[in-house]
């Protein structure tokens, strides 16, 4: 697989076998920090704006969660918590749990942190909810 990826001009990342994909092991601490900001009273819109405008990220954490899918993030969060309980287990219900329970799955059903409507090309466009 490493040679195949290299032939395609990609740089493979070799990791040991463990729960979750590499990107999830990097991304979920970021989402946990975002969750803590929300628990402390931060407005997700402001957090997204700061991450996008001041830090240059292509999308903030709320928008990214909506693109990934709240249901997908909810499942991956459980897998990561089971695989790394000391680092990823939480003793509270977070916004991902609340959105999942409310069937707000993000872009795939038009409701997540943001509301989505398709633009003229059929791409989901975020709007204030």
N, CA, C and O atoms as a MOPAC input file, in Angstrom:
PM7 MOZYME 1SCF
protein

 N      0.82900 1    -1.18600 1     0.00000 1
 C      0.00000 1     0.00000 1     0.00000 1
 C      0.87800 1     1.25600 1     0.00000 1
 O      0.56800 1     2.23400 1    -0.68000 1
 N      1.96800 1     1.22300 1     0.76100 1
 C      2.86500 1     2.37800 1     0.82100 1
 C      3.45600 1     2.66000 1    -0.56200 1
 O      3.49600 1     3.81100 1    -0.99700 1
 N      3.91200 1     1.61900 1    -1.24900 1
 C      4.49500 1     1.80200 1    -2.58500 1
 C      3.44500 1     2.31000 1    -3.56500 1
 O      3.73000 1     3.18400 1    -4.38400 1
 N      2.24400 1     1.77100 1    -3.48400 1
 C      1.14800 1     2.18200 1    -4.36600 1
 C      0.82500 1     3.65600 1    -4.15500 1
 O      0.67700 1     4.40100 1    -5.12400 1
 N      0.71200 1     4.09000 1    -2.88900 1
 C      0.43100 1     5.49800 1    -2.59400 1
 C      1.56800 1     6.38600 1    -3.09500 1
 O      1.32400 1     7.45800 1    -3.64900 1
 N      2.79700 1     5.94400 1    -2.90300 1
 C      3.95500 1     6.72200 1    -3.35700 1
 C      3.96400 1     6.88100 1    -4.87400 1
 O      4.31300 1     7.94600 1    -5.38400 1
 N      3.58100 1     5.82400 1    -5.60000 1
 C      3.51600 1     5.90600 1    -7.06400 1
 C      2.48700 1     6.93300 1    -7.52100 1
 O      2.61700 1     7.50500 1    -8.60300 1
 N      1.47700 1     7.16600 1    -6.70900 1
 C      0.44900 1     8.16200 1    -7.04200 1
 C      0.87400 1     9.56300 1    -6.63300 1
 O      0.12500 1    10.52100 1    -6.82600 1
 N      2.08500 1     9.69100 1    -6.06300 1
 C      2.56100 1    10.99700 1    -5.63800 1
 C      2.04600 1    11.41200 1    -4.27200 1
 O      2.12700 1    12.58200 1    -3.89900 1
 N      1.51700 1    10.45200 1    -3.52700 1
 C      0.98600 1    10.72900 1    -2.19000 1
 C      2.01900 1    10.34200 1    -1.14800 1
 O      2.86700 1     9.48500 1    -1.39700 1
 N      1.95300 1    10.96400 1     0.00600 1
 C      2.81500 1    10.60400 1     1.11600 1
 C      1.98200 1     9.82900 1     2.12600 1
 O      1.19000 1    10.42200 1     2.85800 1
 N      2.15100 1     8.50800 1     2.17600 1
 C      1.33600 1     7.72000 1     3.10100 1
 C      1.77300 1     7.92000 1     4.54800 1
 O      2.93900 1     8.19700 1     4.83000 1
 N      0.83100 1     7.77700 1     5.43600 1
 C      1.10800 1     7.83300 1     6.87100 1
 C      0.91300 1     6.42400 1     7.40300 1
 O     -0.18800 1     5.88000 1     7.32700 1
 N      1.96000 1     5.83400 1     7.93500 1
 C      1.88700 1     4.48200 1     8.47700 1
 C      1.67200 1     4.59100 1     9.98200 1
 O      2.46100 1     5.21300 1    10.69400 1
 N      0.59700 1     3.97700 1    10.44900 1
 C      0.27400 1     4.00600 1    11.88000 1
 C     -0.00800 1     2.59100 1    12.35100 1
 O     -0.32300 1     1.71100 1    11.54900 1
 N      0.10400 1     2.37800 1    13.64600 1
 C     -0.24800 1     1.08400 1    14.22200 1
 C     -1.75200 1     0.88500 1    14.15000 1
 O     -2.51200 1     1.84800 1    14.03900 1
 N     -2.17400 1    -0.36600 1    14.21400 1
 C     -3.59300 1    -0.69100 1    14.20100 1
 C     -4.20600 1    -0.29700 1    15.54400 1
 O     -3.74400 1    -0.73300 1    16.59900 1
 N     -5.24000 1     0.52200 1    15.49400 1
 C     -5.93300 1     0.96200 1    16.69800 1
 C     -7.28200 1     1.54300 1    16.28600 1
 O     -7.52100 1     1.74900 1    15.09600 1
 N     -8.16300 1     1.80800 1    17.23900 1
 C     -9.48600 1     2.34700 1    16.89100 1
 C     -9.39200 1     3.71400 1    16.21500 1
 O     -8.55800 1     4.54600 1    16.57400 1
 N    -10.25000 1     3.92300 1    15.24700 1
 C    -10.32900 1     5.22300 1    14.58300 1
 C     -9.27000 1     5.39000 1    13.51600 1
 O     -8.21500 1     4.75700 1    13.56500 1
 N     -9.55500 1     6.23400 1    12.56500 1
 C     -8.58800 1     6.58800 1    11.54400 1
 C     -7.64000 1     7.64100 1    12.11000 1
 O     -7.96100 1     8.31600 1    13.08800 1
 N     -6.48100 1     7.77500 1    11.49200 1
 C     -5.50200 1     8.76700 1    11.94700 1
 C     -6.13100 1    10.15400 1    12.05600 1
 O     -5.94900 1    10.84800 1    13.05700 1
 N     -6.86700 1    10.55100 1    11.02600 1
 C     -7.44200 1    11.90000 1    11.03400 1
 C     -8.40200 1    12.07800 1    12.21200 1
 O     -8.46500 1    13.16100 1    12.79400 1
 N     -9.15000 1    11.03000 1    12.57100 1
 C    -10.05800 1    11.14700 1    13.71500 1
 C     -9.29200 1    11.30300 1    15.02200 1
 O     -9.73300 1    12.01700 1    15.92300 1
 N     -8.15000 1    10.64000 1    15.12500 1
 C     -7.36200 1    10.76000 1    16.35400 1
 C     -6.78300 1    12.16200 1    16.49500 1
 O     -6.50300 1    12.60700 1    17.60800 1
 N     -6.60400 1    12.84900 1    15.39600 1
 C     -6.12900 1    14.23200 1    15.42600 1
 C     -7.30300 1    15.20200 1    15.56100 1
 O     -7.22100 1    16.19000 1    16.29100 1
 N     -8.38200 1    14.91500 1    14.85900 1
 C     -9.51800 1    15.83200 1    14.77100 1
 C    -10.38500 1    15.86100 1    16.02700 1
 O    -10.88700 1    16.92200 1    16.39900 1
 N    -10.57100 1    14.72700 1    16.68300 1
 C    -11.51700 1    14.70800 1    17.79200 1
 C    -11.06300 1    15.48800 1    19.02600 1
 O    -11.92500 1    16.01200 1    19.73200 1
 N     -9.78600 1    15.59800 1    19.32800 1
 C     -9.41100 1    16.54000 1    20.39200 1
 C     -9.77800 1    17.99300 1    20.03800 1
 O    -10.13000 1    18.78100 1    20.91600 1
 N     -9.69200 1    18.33400 1    18.75600 1
 C    -10.11900 1    19.66200 1    18.28000 1
 C    -11.61700 1    19.83900 1    18.52100 1
 O    -12.05300 1    20.87700 1    19.01900 1
 N    -12.40500 1    18.81700 1    18.16300 1
 C    -13.84700 1    18.88500 1    18.40700 1
 C    -14.15100 1    18.93600 1    19.90400 1
 O    -15.09600 1    19.60900 1    20.31800 1
 N    -13.36300 1    18.23300 1    20.72000 1
 C    -13.57000 1    18.27000 1    22.17300 1
 C    -13.31400 1    19.67800 1    22.70900 1
 O    -14.04100 1    20.15200 1    23.58100 1
 N    -12.29000 1    20.34100 1    22.19500 1
 C    -12.02800 1    21.72600 1    22.59200 1
 C    -13.15700 1    22.64800 1    22.18000 1
 O    -13.54300 1    23.54400 1    22.93100 1
 N    -13.68700 1    22.42800 1    20.98300 1
 C    -14.83700 1    23.20100 1    20.50300 1
 C    -16.04100 1    22.96200 1    21.41000 1
 O    -16.74800 1    23.90000 1    21.77700 1
 N    -16.26300 1    21.71600 1    21.76300 1
 C    -17.37300 1    21.37100 1    22.65600 1
 C    -17.23200 1    22.08800 1    23.99900 1
 O    -18.21600 1    22.57400 1    24.55600 1
 N    -16.01400 1    22.14800 1    24.50800 1
 C    -15.78700 1    22.84100 1    25.78600 1
 C    -16.06700 1    24.33500 1    25.65200 1
 O    -16.64500 1    24.94100 1    26.55500 1
 N    -15.66700 1    24.92500 1    24.54500 1
 C    -15.98200 1    26.34000 1    24.31600 1
 C    -17.49000 1    26.57100 1    24.34400 1
 O    -17.96000 1    27.54500 1    24.93100 1
 N    -18.24900 1    25.67600 1    23.71000 1
 C    -19.70900 1    25.80200 1    23.70900 1
 C    -20.27000 1    25.63200 1    25.11300 1
 O    -21.18600 1    26.35200 1    25.50900 1
 N    -19.73000 1    24.69100 1    25.86000 1
 C    -20.17600 1    24.49600 1    27.25400 1
 C    -19.88700 1    25.73200 1    28.09600 1
 O    -20.61900 1    26.03200 1    29.04000 1
 N    -18.82700 1    26.44300 1    27.75700 1
 C    -18.46300 1    27.66700 1    28.48200 1
 C    -19.24000 1    28.88500 1    27.99500 1
 O    -19.04900 1    29.98900 1    28.50600 1
 N    -20.12200 1    28.68900 1    27.00400 1
 C    -20.98700 1    29.77400 1    26.55700 1
 C    -20.61000 1    30.44000 1    25.25000 1
 O    -21.23400 1    31.42800 1    24.86200 1
 N    -19.60500 1    29.92400 1    24.56100 1
 C    -19.21100 1    30.52400 1    23.27900 1
 C    -20.30100 1    30.30600 1    22.23300 1
 O    -21.02700 1    29.31200 1    22.27700 1
 N    -20.40600 1    31.23200 1    21.30600 1
 C    -21.33900 1    31.14300 1    20.18700 1
 C    -20.62600 1    30.41900 1    19.03900 1
 O    -19.56500 1    30.85700 1    18.59400 1
 N    -21.20700 1    29.31500 1    18.56200 1
 C    -20.54700 1    28.53100 1    17.51200 1
 C    -20.28900 1    29.36000 1    16.26200 1
 O    -19.31400 1    29.11400 1    15.55100 1
 N    -21.14900 1    30.34100 1    15.98200 1
 C    -20.96400 1    31.18700 1    14.79500 1
 C    -19.67300 1    31.99800 1    14.91300 1
 O    -18.91900 1    32.13700 1    13.95000 1
 N    -19.43800 1    32.52800 1    16.10900 1
 C    -18.22400 1    33.32100 1    16.33500 1
 C    -16.97600 1    32.44400 1    16.27000 1
 O    -15.95200 1    32.85700 1    15.72600 1
 N    -17.06200 1    31.23500 1    16.82400 1
 C    -15.91500 1    30.32400 1    16.77100 1
 C    -15.59100 1    29.98800 1    15.31500 1
 O    -14.42900 1    30.03300 1    14.91000 1
 N    -16.61500 1    29.65100 1    14.52800 1
 C    -16.38900 1    29.36500 1    13.10700 1
 C    -15.75100 1    30.56100 1    12.40700 1
 O    -14.79900 1    30.40200 1    11.64300 1
 N    -16.27400 1    31.75000 1    12.66600 1
 C    -15.76200 1    32.95700 1    12.01100 1
 C    -14.29400 1    33.19600 1    12.36200 1
 O    -13.49000 1    33.51500 1    11.48600 1
 N    -13.94200 1    33.04200 1    13.63600 1
 C    -12.55300 1    33.24000 1    14.06100 1
 C    -11.63800 1    32.21300 1    13.39000 1
 O    -10.57300 1    32.56500 1    12.88300 1
 N    -12.05400 1    30.95100 1    13.38700 1
 C    -11.20600 1    29.91400 1    12.79000 1
 C    -11.01700 1    30.13700 1    11.28800 1
 O     -9.94000 1    29.89100 1    10.74600 1
 N    -12.07000 1    30.60200 1    10.62800 1
 C    -11.99200 1    30.81100 1     9.18300 1
 C    -11.28000 1    32.11400 1     8.82200 1
 O    -10.41200 1    32.11800 1     7.94900 1
 N    -11.62900 1    33.20200 1     9.47200 1
 C    -11.10800 1    34.52300 1     9.07900 1
 C     -9.75600 1    34.85100 1     9.70500 1
 O     -8.89300 1    35.43200 1     9.04600 1
 N     -9.56600 1    34.48300 1    10.97500 1
 C     -8.32800 1    34.86400 1    11.65200 1
 C     -7.25300 1    33.78000 1    11.61300 1
 O     -6.06200 1    34.08700 1    11.65300 1
 N     -7.66700 1    32.51400 1    11.53700 1
 C     -6.68900 1    31.43100 1    11.50600 1
 C     -6.54400 1    30.81400 1    10.12100 1
 O     -5.65600 1    29.99200 1     9.89700 1
 N     -7.41800 1    31.21100 1     9.18200 1
 C     -7.28500 1    30.75900 1     7.80700 1
 C     -7.72700 1    29.33400 1     7.52600 1
 O     -7.38100 1    28.77300 1     6.48600 1
 N     -8.48300 1    28.74600 1     8.43300 1
 C     -8.97400 1    27.39200 1     8.18600 1
 C    -10.05900 1    27.45900 1     7.11900 1
 O    -10.77900 1    28.45400 1     7.04200 1
 N    -10.19200 1    26.42700 1     6.29800 1
 C    -11.22900 1    26.45900 1     5.26200 1
 C    -12.63900 1    26.47700 1     5.83700 1
 O    -13.55900 1    27.00200 1     5.20900 1
 N    -12.81700 1    25.90700 1     7.03000 1
 C    -14.11800 1    25.95400 1     7.69500 1
 C    -13.90700 1    25.78700 1     9.18600 1
 O    -12.97400 1    25.11800 1     9.63100 1
 N    -14.79500 1    26.40800 1     9.95000 1
 C    -14.73800 1    26.28500 1    11.39600 1
 C    -15.27000 1    24.94000 1    11.84900 1
 O    -15.77700 1    24.16900 1    11.03400 1
 N    -15.16200 1    24.64400 1    13.15000 1
 C    -15.56000 1    23.32800 1    13.64700 1
 C    -17.04500 1    23.01300 1    13.48200 1
 O    -17.38900 1    21.86900 1    13.18600 1
 N    -17.92600 1    23.98200 1    13.66100 1
 C    -19.36000 1    23.71200 1    13.49700 1
 C    -19.66800 1    23.36900 1    12.04300 1
 O    -20.37700 1    22.40200 1    11.76200 1
 N    -19.13700 1    24.15900 1    11.13200 1
 C    -19.35500 1    23.90800 1     9.70600 1
 C    -18.75100 1    22.55900 1     9.31000 1
 O    -19.37000 1    21.79300 1     8.57100 1
 N    -17.54800 1    22.27000 1     9.80000 1
 C    -16.89300 1    20.99700 1     9.49700 1
 C    -17.72500 1    19.82200 1    10.00500 1
 O    -17.88800 1    18.82700 1     9.29900 1
 N    -18.24700 1    19.93300 1    11.21700 1
 C    -19.10500 1    18.86800 1    11.74700 1
 C    -20.34300 1    18.67300 1    10.87900 1
 O    -20.77000 1    17.54200 1    10.64800 1
 N    -20.91500 1    19.76000 1    10.40100 1
 C    -22.07400 1    19.65000 1     9.51200 1
 C    -21.71500 1    18.97500 1     8.18900 1
 O    -22.51600 1    18.21600 1     7.64400 1
 N    -20.52900 1    19.24400 1     7.67600 1
 C    -20.09300 1    18.62400 1     6.42300 1
 C    -19.82000 1    17.13100 1     6.64500 1
 O    -20.24200 1    16.29500 1     5.84600 1
 N    -19.12200 1    16.80800 1     7.71900 1
 C    -18.83400 1    15.41000 1     8.05500 1
 C    -20.13600 1    14.65200 1     8.30100 1
 O    -20.29400 1    13.50700 1     7.87800 1
 N    -21.05200 1    15.30200 1     8.98300 1
 C    -22.32400 1    14.69300 1     9.37700 1
 C    -22.33800 1    14.50500 1    10.88200 1
 O    -21.46300 1    13.84200 1    11.43900 1
 N    -23.32100 1    15.08100 1    11.53300 1
 C    -23.42300 1    14.96300 1    12.99000 1
 C    -23.56900 1    13.49600 1    13.38200 1
 O    -22.99300 1    13.06700 1    14.38100 1
 N    -24.33200 1    12.71900 1    12.60800 1
 C    -24.49300 1    11.29800 1    12.91000 1
 C    -23.16200 1    10.55200 1    12.78700 1
 O    -22.85800 1     9.68200 1    13.60300 1
 N    -22.38300 1    10.88800 1    11.78000 1
 C    -21.07000 1    10.27100 1    11.60400 1
 C    -20.14100 1    10.66000 1    12.75100 1
 O    -19.43900 1     9.80800 1    13.29600 1
 N    -20.13300 1    11.93400 1    13.11700 1
 C    -19.29600 1    12.40300 1    14.22500 1
 C    -19.72400 1    11.76100 1    15.54000 1
 O    -18.88000 1    11.39500 1    16.35800 1
 N    -21.03500 1    11.62300 1    15.74600 1
 C    -21.56000 1    11.00000 1    16.96500 1
 C    -21.05900 1     9.55800 1    17.07700 1
 O    -20.62500 1     9.12900 1    18.14600 1
 N    -21.12100 1     8.81800 1    15.97900 1
 C    -20.64300 1     7.43400 1    15.97500 1
 C    -19.12500 1     7.38300 1    16.19200 1
 O    -18.64000 1     6.60500 1    17.01400 1
 N    -18.39000 1     8.20300 1    15.46500 1
 C    -16.92900 1     8.20800 1    15.58800 1
 C    -16.49800 1     8.62100 1    16.98800 1
 O    -15.51100 1     8.10600 1    17.51400 1
 N    -17.23000 1     9.54400 1    17.59100 1
 C    -16.93600 1     9.98000 1    18.95800 1
 C    -17.05200 1     8.79300 1    19.91700 1
 O    -16.22100 1     8.64200 1    20.81300 1
 N    -18.07100 1     7.95100 1    19.73900 1
 C    -18.24800 1     6.76800 1    20.59000 1
 C    -17.12300 1     5.75600 1    20.36800 1
 O    -16.62300 1     5.16600 1    21.32700 1
 N    -16.72500 1     5.55300 1    19.12000 1
 C    -15.62700 1     4.63500 1    18.80500 1
 C    -14.33100 1     5.12700 1    19.44100 1
 O    -13.59000 1     4.34400 1    20.03400 1
 N    -14.06100 1     6.41600 1    19.31600 1
 C    -12.83700 1     6.97900 1    19.88700 1
 C    -12.84900 1     6.89200 1    21.41200 1
 O    -11.81900 1     6.60000 1    22.01900 1
 N    -13.99400 1     7.14000 1    22.03300 1
 C    -14.10000 1     7.06200 1    23.49800 1
 C    -13.87400 1     5.63300 1    23.98200 1
 O    -13.22600 1     5.42500 1    25.00700 1
 N    -14.40300 1     4.64500 1    23.25300 1
 C    -14.20100 1     3.24600 1    23.62900 1
 C    -12.74200 1     2.82700 1    23.43600 1
 O    -12.20000 1     2.06200 1    24.23400 1
 N    -12.12000 1     3.32400 1    22.39000 1
 C    -10.74100 1     2.95700 1    22.09100 1
 C     -9.70200 1     3.67200 1    22.93300 1
 O     -8.63200 1     3.12800 1    23.20400 1
 N    -10.01500 1     4.88400 1    23.34400 1
 C     -9.07700 1     5.70200 1    24.12300 1
 C     -9.81500 1     6.33200 1    25.30800 1
 O     -9.94700 1     7.55400 1    25.36900 1
 N    -10.29700 1     5.51400 1    26.24800 1
 C    -11.15400 1     6.05300 1    27.31500 1
 C    -10.48500 1     7.12100 1    28.18100 1
 O    -11.15400 1     8.05600 1    28.62000 1
 N     -9.20100 1     7.00300 1    28.43100 1
 C     -8.54900 1     8.00100 1    29.28400 1
 C     -8.44500 1     9.35900 1    28.60500 1
 O     -8.43600 1    10.38900 1    29.28000 1
 N     -8.36600 1     9.37300 1    27.28400 1
 C     -8.21500 1    10.63200 1    26.55700 1
 C     -9.50400 1    11.14000 1    25.94000 1
 O     -9.69000 1    12.35000 1    25.81900 1
 N    -10.39100 1    10.25200 1    25.55100 1
 C    -11.54500 1    10.65900 1    24.74800 1
 C    -12.90000 1    10.46700 1    25.43500 1
 O    -13.91600 1    10.94800 1    24.93400 1
 N    -12.92500 1     9.77300 1    26.57200 1
 C    -14.19600 1     9.54600 1    27.26700 1
 C    -14.68700 1    10.85800 1    27.86200 1
 O    -13.88700 1    11.65800 1    28.34800 1
 N    -15.99500 1    11.08300 1    27.82700 1
 C    -16.56100 1    12.28900 1    28.43200 1
 C    -17.66600 1    11.87800 1    29.39200 1
 O    -18.32100 1    10.85400 1    29.19900 1
 N    -17.86400 1    12.67200 1    30.41000 1
 C    -18.88600 1    12.36600 1    31.41900 1
 C    -20.04900 1    13.35100 1    31.33100 1
 O    -20.71000 1    13.63400 1    32.33000 1
 N    -20.28600 1    13.85900 1    30.15200 1
 C    -21.36100 1    14.82500 1    29.92800 1
 C    -21.88800 1    14.63400 1    28.50700 1
 O    -21.23100 1    14.03400 1    27.65600 1
 N    -23.05700 1    15.14400 1    28.28000 1
 C    -23.62900 1    15.14700 1    26.92400 1
 C    -23.24300 1    16.47100 1    26.28200 1
 O    -23.42500 1    17.53700 1    26.87000 1
 N    -22.71700 1    16.39100 1    25.08800 1
 C    -22.27500 1    17.61100 1    24.42100 1
 C    -23.23600 1    18.00000 1    23.29900 1
 O    -24.27000 1    17.36300 1    23.09200 1
 N    -22.87700 1    19.03600 1    22.59800 1
 C    -23.72600 1    19.54900 1    21.52400 1
 C    -23.89600 1    18.52600 1    20.40700 1
 O    -24.96400 1    18.45200 1    19.79900 1
 N    -22.86800 1    17.74300 1    20.12800 1
 C    -22.99700 1    16.69500 1    19.11000 1
 C    -24.09700 1    15.71800 1    19.51000 1
 O    -24.91100 1    15.32000 1    18.67600 1
 N    -24.12300 1    15.33000 1    20.78900 1
 C    -25.18100 1    14.43700 1    21.27700 1
 C    -26.55700 1    15.07400 1    21.11400 1
 O    -27.49500 1    14.42200 1    20.65600 1
 N    -26.67800 1    16.34000 1    21.48600 1
 C    -27.97200 1    17.03700 1    21.40800 1
 C    -28.44300 1    17.17000 1    19.96100 1
 O    -29.61800 1    16.94600 1    19.67100 1
 N    -27.54200 1    17.53100 1    19.06000 1
 C    -27.92000 1    17.64400 1    17.64700 1
 C    -28.30700 1    16.28100 1    17.07300 1
 O    -29.26600 1    16.17600 1    16.31000 1
 N    -27.56700 1    15.25100 1    17.43800 1
 C    -27.88600 1    13.89900 1    16.97900 1
 C    -29.28200 1    13.49100 1    17.45500 1
 O    -30.08400 1    12.98200 1    16.67300 1
 N    -29.56600 1    13.71800 1    18.73900 1
 C    -30.88000 1    13.36700 1    19.29700 1
 C    -32.01400 1    14.12900 1    18.61900 1
 O    -33.13600 1    13.63000 1    18.53500 1
 N    -31.72500 1    15.33400 1    18.13600 1
 C    -32.73400 1    16.16300 1    17.46400 1
 C    -32.79700 1    15.88500 1    15.95400 1
 O    -33.46800 1    16.60400 1    15.21300 1
 N    -32.09100 1    14.83400 1    15.50600 1
 C    -32.04600 1    14.48500 1    14.07500 1
 C    -31.52900 1    15.62600 1    13.20500 1
 O    -31.95700 1    15.79200 1    12.06300 1
 N    -30.61900 1    16.39600 1    13.74800 1
 C    -29.96200 1    17.46600 1    12.99000 1
 C    -28.59300 1    16.93700 1    12.58200 1
 O    -27.61900 1    17.05800 1    13.32600 1
 N    -28.53300 1    16.34900 1    11.39100 1
 C    -27.34300 1    15.63100 1    10.94600 1
 C    -26.41200 1    16.46200 1    10.07600 1
 O    -25.41800 1    15.93900 1     9.57400 1
 N    -26.70800 1    17.74100 1     9.88500 1
 C    -25.83600 1    18.59400 1     9.08400 1
 C    -26.32000 1    18.71000 1     7.65500 1
 O    -27.52200 1    18.71100 1     7.38900 1
 N    -25.37700 1    18.80600 1     6.74300 1
 C    -25.73500 1    19.02700 1     5.34000 1
 C    -26.60000 1    17.91000 1     4.76700 1
 O    -27.42600 1    18.16300 1     3.89000 1
 N    -26.42600 1    16.69200 1     5.24100 1
 C    -27.14500 1    15.57100 1     4.62400 1
 C    -28.65500 1    15.65600 1     4.79000 1
 O    -29.38900 1    15.08900 1     3.98100 1
 N    -29.14100 1    16.35400 1     5.82400 1
 C    -30.59800 1    16.55100 1     5.92000 1
 C    -30.97800 1    18.02600 1     6.05200 1
 O    -32.12800 1    18.35100 1     6.34500 1
 N    -30.01000 1    18.91400 1     5.83600 1
 C    -30.29500 1    20.34500 1     5.77900 1
 C    -30.31200 1    21.06800 1     7.10900 1
 O    -30.50700 1    22.28300 1     7.15100 1
 N    -30.11100 1    20.33800 1     8.20000 1
 C    -30.10700 1    20.95100 1     9.53300 1
 C    -28.97000 1    20.38000 1    10.36000 1
 O    -28.80500 1    19.16500 1    10.46000 1
 N    -28.19300 1    21.27000 1    10.94600 1
 C    -27.12300 1    20.88700 1    11.85300 1
 C    -26.90200 1    22.07400 1    12.76800 1
 O    -27.85100 1    22.60800 1    13.34100 1
 N    -25.66100 1    22.48700 1    12.90600 1
 C    -25.40700 1    23.76600 1    13.56800 1
 C    -26.03900 1    24.86300 1    12.71900 1
 O    -26.65700 1    25.79500 1    13.23400 1
 N    -25.87000 1    24.73000 1    11.42100 1
 C    -26.39900 1    25.67400 1    10.44700 1
 C    -27.59000 1    25.04600 1     9.73400 1
 O    -27.81600 1    23.84100 1     9.83900 1
 N    -28.34500 1    25.85500 1     9.01800 1
 C    -29.40800 1    25.38300 1     8.12900 1
 C    -28.82400 1    25.43900 1     6.71500 1
 O    -28.04200 1    26.33700 1     6.40400 1
 N    -29.19400 1    24.49300 1     5.86800 1
 C    -28.65400 1    24.42100 1     4.51300 1
 C    -29.76700 1    24.41100 1     3.48200 1
 O    -30.78800 1    23.74000 1     3.63500 1
 N    -29.53300 1    25.17900 1     2.43000 1
 C    -30.40200 1    25.15600 1     1.24500 1
 C    -29.48300 1    24.98800 1     0.04700 1
 O    -28.37400 1    25.52200 1     0.02600 1
 N    -29.94100 1    24.25500 1    -0.93800 1
 C    -29.12800 1    24.05900 1    -2.14100 1
 C    -29.07500 1    25.34000 1    -2.96400 1
 O    -30.08300 1    26.02500 1    -3.14200 1
 N    -27.87700 1    25.65200 1    -3.46100 1
 C    -27.73800 1    26.80400 1    -4.35000 1
 C    -28.15500 1    26.40300 1    -5.76700 1
 O    -28.66100 1    25.30000 1    -5.97600 1
 N    -27.94700 1    27.28100 1    -6.72400 1
 C    -28.38600 1    27.02300 1    -8.10200 1
 C    -27.67600 1    25.82600 1    -8.73900 1
 O    -28.16800 1    25.26000 1    -9.71500 1
 N    -26.52100 1    25.44000 1    -8.19000 1
 C    -25.78700 1    24.28500 1    -8.71000 1
 C    -26.06800 1    23.01400 1    -7.90800 1
 O    -25.48300 1    21.96400 1    -8.17400 1
 N    -26.96700 1    23.11600 1    -6.92700 1
 C    -27.30700 1    21.94800 1    -6.12100 1
 C    -26.37700 1    21.68700 1    -4.95600 1
 O    -26.47300 1    20.64800 1    -4.30400 1
 N    -25.45900 1    22.63600 1    -4.68400 1
 C    -24.54400 1    22.49400 1    -3.55100 1
 C    -25.18100 1    23.08700 1    -2.30300 1
 O    -25.80300 1    24.14700 1    -2.37700 1
 N    -25.03800 1    22.41500 1    -1.14300 1
 C    -25.59900 1    22.97800 1     0.08800 1
 C    -24.90900 1    24.29500 1     0.45500 1
 O    -23.68200 1    24.38700 1     0.44000 1
 N    -25.69800 1    25.29100 1     0.77800 1
 C    -25.18300 1    26.60100 1     1.19000 1
 C    -25.69100 1    26.85600 1     2.60000 1
 O    -26.88600 1    26.73700 1     2.87200 1
 N    -24.75900 1    27.21400 1     3.50700 1
 C    -25.17300 1    27.41700 1     4.89500 1
 C    -25.88200 1    28.74600 1     5.06600 1
 O    -25.56800 1    29.73800 1     4.40800 1
 N    -26.84800 1    28.73200 1     5.97100 1
 C    -27.63000 1    29.91900 1     6.30900 1
 C    -27.79400 1    29.95700 1     7.82100 1
 O    -27.60800 1    28.95100 1     8.50500 1
 N    -28.14000 1    31.11900 1     8.32600 1
 C    -28.46600 1    31.23000 1     9.75000 1
 C    -29.71300 1    30.41200 1    10.03300 1
 O    -30.64700 1    30.40500 1     9.23000 1
 N    -29.73700 1    29.73500 1    11.14600 1
 C    -30.91600 1    28.95100 1    11.52600 1
 C    -31.83200 1    29.77800 1    12.40600 1
 O    -32.88200 1    29.29400 1    12.83000 1

